[in-house]
């Protein structure tokens, strides 16, 4: 797990790392699974959002999977080979802080939701159709409850 903090919000980095590791463990991924979590400011997030999704302005979280994975199916992995690299999660804490305030939820809960959401995207969860969205949201609720966080 690689976590880089390139922004100014106060963040409990070890808590985010532990959360992402717990999500992977609960989904059955090996302990050495590689994920990058990058915390950036809103300006940089706006640039990523425009460059990769053709959307203007910042957003809360972006996920860039390395492979097309399916929820509940862990890819075959040689335990003696290189770690399984599944992708990058990019998070904008300042945007998330504002979003938490607007939704009247704790910033820590909203950050936990966005990291969980991003990691689940890496492993194939999606929310483009209602049935998939319900499945993803329920999984988020279940995982967040394990660490005492709530999903709005």
ChimeraX attribute file (.defattr): number of C-alpha atoms within 10 A of each C-alpha:
attribute: neighborCount
match mode: 1-to-1
recipient: residues
	/A:1	15
	/A:2	10
	/A:3	17
	/A:4	13
	/A:5	16
	/A:6	12
	/A:7	17
	/A:8	11
	/A:9	14
	/A:10	9
	/A:11	15
	/A:12	10
	/A:13	13
	/A:14	10
	/A:15	13
	/A:16	18
	/A:17	17
	/A:18	13
	/A:19	21
	/A:20	23
	/A:21	22
	/A:22	19
	/A:23	21
	/A:24	21
	/A:25	13
	/A:26	10
	/A:27	17
	/A:28	13
	/A:29	21
	/A:30	15
	/A:31	13
	/A:32	14
	/A:33	17
	/A:34	19
	/A:35	23
	/A:36	20
	/A:37	23
	/A:38	18
	/A:39	24
	/A:40	20
	/A:41	18
	/A:42	20
	/A:43	12
	/A:44	16
	/A:45	23
	/A:46	18
	/A:47	16
	/A:48	19
	/A:49	19
	/A:50	14
	/A:51	11
	/A:52	10
	/A:53	10
	/A:54	11
	/A:55	13
	/A:56	13
	/A:57	14
	/A:58	19
	/A:59	20
	/A:60	23
	/A:61	22
	/A:62	24
	/A:63	20
	/A:64	16
	/A:65	20
	/A:66	14
	/A:67	13
	/A:68	10
	/A:69	16
	/A:70	15
	/A:71	15
	/A:72	12
	/A:73	12
	/A:74	13
	/A:75	14
	/A:76	8
	/A:77	13
	/A:78	9
	/A:79	10
	/A:80	6
	/A:81	7
	/A:82	11
	/A:83	14
	/A:84	19
	/A:85	16
	/A:86	20
	/A:87	20
	/A:88	22
	/A:89	25
	/A:90	23
	/A:91	26
	/A:92	26
	/A:93	27
	/A:94	21
	/A:95	17
	/A:96	21
	/A:97	19
	/A:98	13
	/A:99	18
	/A:100	18
	/A:101	12
	/A:102	9
	/A:103	12
	/A:104	11
	/A:105	15
	/A:106	16
	/A:107	19
	/A:108	19
	/A:109	17
	/A:110	24
	/A:111	24
	/A:112	23
	/A:113	24
	/A:114	23
	/A:115	24
	/A:116	25
	/A:117	23
	/A:118	26
	/A:119	28
	/A:120	24
	/A:121	24
	/A:122	26
	/A:123	25
	/A:124	16
	/A:125	21
	/A:126	21
	/A:127	13
	/A:128	8
	/A:129	8
	/A:130	10
	/A:131	10
	/A:132	13
	/A:133	14
	/A:134	13
	/A:135	14
	/A:136	20
	/A:137	18
	/A:138	13
	/A:139	18
	/A:140	21
	/A:141	16
	/A:142	14
	/A:143	22
	/A:144	20
	/A:145	12
	/A:146	12
	/A:147	14
	/A:148	8
	/A:149	19
	/A:150	19
	/A:151	17
	/A:152	13
